[in-house]
Amino acid sequence: MLISGIVLMLAAILVVGVSEAAARGRLGINGFAGIRFGSLMLSERAWREGHRAARVPMLVAGAALFAAGLVAATGALGAEATGAVVIGAMVVTLAVVAVAAFVASRAADRVLVEDAHD
């Protein structure tokens, strides 16, 4: 369980790190990392603003993954309870990432509309 826990914690750091890098403009539009909805990928400004809007939900997703990783790494709850915690955290993470993508897409749409009017 230790390896699984470490992998989950590293995934959490990666999720939050990529999201934050995109929000700060250090990670530009790409086909590999970040929230890659069509509206976010139409301009650098839409990409950055979409990721800025998704900061809080992505932080929550990372926190859920990290917490599950800690539980798995310690093994303090036993195999069955640890499995339930990890599965629950994965469900929460997926739901929160879906919310983040929705929020990011709406923010990018607003930017695209603003840019079209300029």
Rosetta blueprint (number, residue, H / E / L):
1 M L
2 L H
3 I H
4 S H
5 G H
6 I H
7 V H
8 L H
9 M H
10 L H
11 A H
12 A H
13 I H
14 L H
15 V H
16 V H
17 G H
18 V H
19 S H
20 E H
21 A H
22 A H
23 A H
24 R L
25 G L
26 R L
27 L L
28 G L
29 I L
30 N L
31 G L
32 F L
33 A L
34 G L
35 I L
36 R L
37 F L
38 G L
39 S L
40 L H
41 M H
42 L H
43 S L
44 E H
45 R H
46 A H
47 W H
48 R H
49 E H
50 G H
51 H H
52 R H
53 A H
54 A L
55 R H
56 V H
57 P H
58 M H
59 L H
60 V H
61 A H
62 G H
63 A H
64 A H
65 L H
66 F H
67 A H
68 A H
69 G H
70 L H
71 V H
72 A H
73 A H
74 T H
75 G L
76 A L
77 L L
78 G L
79 A H
80 E H
81 A H
82 T H
83 G H
84 A H
85 V H
86 V H
87 I H
88 G H
89 A H
90 M H
91 V H
92 V H
93 T H
94 L H
95 A H
96 V H
97 V H
98 A H
99 V H
100 A H
101 A H
102 F H
103 V H
104 A H
105 S H
106 R H
107 A H
108 A H
109 D H
110 R H
111 V H
112 L H
113 V H
114 E H
115 D H
116 A H
117 H H
118 D L
